[in-house]
Amino acid sequence: MQFSRLTLGEIPQIGNFLMSVWTAKYGEMGFQNFDENYLKWILGGPHKDRNFLLGGKIQNELMTYCSFLHHRILYSGNLLEGYLVTHMTLAPYLGSQVRFNCLLQTAGYIEKLYLSPNCDFMYFFSEGAKSVPELFRHLLGKYTKMDVKDIYQFSFNQFLLAAKELLKYCQENAEAINKVQVRDALEKDFGGITGLFNRASNSKAEFIVQMTEGELKHYFCGHPTHRTAVIEIQGIIEGFINYYPLEIIKGGKASEFVIIEYLILDHTNIDYMAALLKEAVNHAVEVGAKGVVIENGTYLDLDECRVLGVKPTFRKMRMTIWSKNNLVKNLDGFRCSVK
């Protein structure tokens, strides 16, 4: 098997491989549709040259794949650089020894990137049967120079927005909410949106991705179905919401859910929050989505959100962070991609 760094030109092959394997392995649990637009959004953008797409092929047919997506993270006042390791996939029809060798070679690439001077951390997400990071914890600890004592794990739930409860709140508080002016984001807004997006909490130990204005534009607008709305008061962006429909395939059937990410300068302002969330609910109705999902709510004040219908799901996720010299050893929450 030949391992190499893949290019964005190979996205169609990557997408076909992920769809075939994930349909077989995770079809009953549900997974996102890895279409070309989705992969170009996730893997592309201004920082695409810093991403590392690893593929193993036999006779030019992809047999294993893993994405290493470069991120800058602000943690406890320190700016760190590293990678989100994601989409780790092996063809199920490979023999056990070949699969093990694939994992070992992937572990070797992880070690090489991790031990490079410009890498402070790597992080993984896992859930349920998708426990490849747990296997890698064993492999990396046994076969590489990466220290298992430098691992920190953080568990969290995903959240759903109960549309009826939100709309009830909006109706009961219509006078106040109607005064909140929410509009589509304009080109001129992205400087202010970026400043708010990169802003650190004064009270929490958070793991916060940092983006340039160009990177954030791609993150929010790099897919044709994505939408961003803002609240602007006297030239200051007081809040934003980014939302988009994501196709989930489960049991051979495709359903759409609207995925949202939002942030408000004054996190106690419930009316601002309600006005932004209402945008996403209206969009969900417009596209016929089954629900509105907050993939990561760890950075939100859940006591404030609960009255608007933000509720935890039973979907339990685990974030595993491997950082040099145990740099990341405590988290109250995070704001970074879980893709």
Sequence and secondary structure as in RCSB ss.txt:
>XXXX:A:sequence
MQFSRLTLGEIPQIGNFLMSVWTAKYGEMGFQNFDENYLKWILGGPHKDRNFLLGGKIQNELMTYCSFLHHRILY
SGNLLEGYLVTHMTLAPYLGSQVRFNCLLQTAGYIEKLYLSPNCDFMYFFSEGAKSVPELFRHLLGKYTKMDVKD
IYQFSFNQFLLAAKELLKYCQENAEAINKVQVRDALEKDFGGITGLFNRASNSKAEFIVQMTEGELKHYFCGHPT
HRTAVIEIQGIIEGFINYYPLEIIKGGKASEFVIIEYLILDHTNIDYMAALLKEAVNHAVEVGAKGVVIENGTYL
DLDECRVLGVKPTFRKMRMTIWSKNNLVKNLDGFRCSVK
>XXXX:A:secstr
 EEEE  GGGHHHHHHHHHHHHHHHHTTT EE   HHHHHHHH STTGGG EEEEEEETTEEEEEEEEEEEEEEE
TTEEEEEEEEEEEEE TTS HHHHHHHHHHHHHHHHHHHTSTT  EEEEEEBTTB HHHHHHHHHHHHSS  GGG
EEEEEEEEEEE HHHHHHHHHHTHHHHTTS EEE  GGGHHHHHHHHT   SSS EEEEE  HHHHHHHHHSSTT
 EEEEEEETTEEEEEEEEEEEEEEETTEEEEEEEEEEEESSTT HHHHHHHHHHHHHHHHHHT SEEEES  TTS
 HHHHHTTTEEEEEEEEEEEEEEGGG     SEEES   
